[in-house]
Amino acid sequence: MIGRAVTELTHVELTHVEGVVERWIRFGLHAAERIIDRRSRELSFPPGAVFAFVRWRAGEHGTAESRIDILRAVSPGEPFSTVPFVTPGGESLLRLSGWPKVARVLEAIDAVERLGLDPADAAPDHWRHVHNQLATGREPRAYAPERHRAWLLRKRVSP
């Protein structure tokens, strides 16, 4: 967090109460961490960081909530989507709910990792594609090394 004002960071509140509520980061490199208590902490991400935020909550008769968001932390003044437990919010690359869809996203993340890549470094368009395909009940294309190379080249020439 050295050299960055706290207001530039995106803060994510995480909680773990076994069998009751779990909010955790699946991937993403945070810049700071603050322990709130033995069950809660806050991670802070710098502008541009991409991360996956998973939320699960139990209900009286099983799972009541199961969600995943893949977000890009924004800079001050950039537009953003609001997400519970994320301050101020982030650019939404993927947002799905329901355990079957969340599980499919986790599988897509695992597939990127099997390529030897950090999912936070994958092309943002890939996560948008996964969102769109799963939201409509379709199979998303796998992320490929060729697509990653194209993304890296595009990043080098884009302002």
CORNORRA-V597389 format. One record per run of one state. SS is the DSSP state (H for helix, E for strand, L for the rest). FROM is the first residue (numbers start at 1). TO is the last residue. If there is no record, write none. Layout:
ss:from:to
SS:FROM:TO
SS:FROM:TO
This chain:
ss:from:to
L:1:5
H:6:8
L:9:9
E:10:17
L:18:20
E:21:27
L:28:31
E:32:37
L:38:39
E:40:45
L:46:49
E:50:59
L:60:61
E:62:72
L:73:80
E:81:83
L:84:85
E:86:97
L:98:98
H:99:114
L:115:118
H:119:121
L:122:123
H:124:135
L:136:144
H:145:157
L:158:159
